[in-house]
Amino acid sequence: MANAFKNAGAAIGATRTDVYTCPAATEAVIHALYLSNVDGVSSVDATIEVYDSSAATYYHVGKTIPVPADSTLVFDKPINLEVSDKLTITASAASDLECFASILEIT
């Protein structure tokens, strides 16, 4: 088994934004997820979901989590993904939230 550390980042919109999709023949562990509110005035709510491809269903990891203006929410519990599973995030306001994920891929 080979291990590779990866990063994934995205500007988060007001609809589901795919941040990371686990590739074929790979398992992945998201070690940390950083959600930064880049709006200097308004708070924004974030919804974090994992798409389980084997169940063809989205599951909430965090729902409507407030991220105050000019601050960062750190989600530091591992999230395990299998082939074709996805990490998605939705913001309550477009262009206010950025995401960065630290990922370990295992092949």
N, C-alpha and C positions, 0 to 999 in steps of 0.2 A: 504494500500500500504506500502510495506517495501522498505527501501532504504539501499543500501550497497555500500560502496566505494571500488573500485577495482583498481589495477594497472596492466598494461600490458607493456611488453618490448620485443624488438626483435633486433637482428642484421639484418640489411637491405641488401638485395642482389641486383643484377643488373636486376632481374625480380621482378614482383609484389610479395611483401611479406605481408601476412596477419598478422596484428598486433593484431586485436581484432575482434571477431564476437559476435554480440549480441545474447544471449541465448534465448531459447523458453520462452514464457510467460513473457518477460522482455522488457523494454525500457531502453535505456542508453544515457547518456550525457557525451561526452568526454570534460572535462573541460579544459585540457591543454595537449599539445603535445610538447615534447622536442626532437629535432633531433640534435644529437651530432656527429660532424665529428671527428673521432678518428685517422685520418691520420694527422701526424704532418707536412706534406709538401704540399699536394694537396687539392684544393677545390673539393667539390663534389656537384652535383645537386640532389635535391630530388623532387619527384613527389608524392603528397598526393592525394589519391582518396577514395571515399566512394562507395561501391557497394550497390545499392538499390535493395534488393531482390524482391520487388514487381514489379519493372520495369525491372529486370534482366539486369541492365545497370550500368557501372562504370561512376561516375561523378568526375571531377577534383575539388579538394578543393584548391590545389596549384600545379602549373605545372613548372617544371624545375627551382626550387628555389635554388639559390646558397647557400651553407653552407661552409664558408671558413675553411681552415685547423685549427685544434685545437679550434673550436668555436662551439657554440650551437645556434640553431634557436628555438625560443619559439613561438608556435602557440597557443594563449590564447583566442581564440573565441570558444564558444561552438559548438559542432557538435552533432546533435541528430540522434540516430539510433533506428530503430525498429527491431523486431525479424528477425534474419538471415542477417541483414545488416552487412557489414564489413568495417573496416578501413584498407586500404592497402597503402604501401609505396614502391616506387622503387627508387633506387640510380643509379647514372651514373657510379659508380664503386663499385664492390663487396668488402665487408669487410671494407669499409671506414665510414659507417654510422650506428649509433645505435639510437634506438627510445625508448622513455618511454612515456606512456600515463596515465593520471589520469582520472578515469572514475567513474561516479555515475550510478549504476544500480537501476532501479525502477521496483519492481515486484508487 
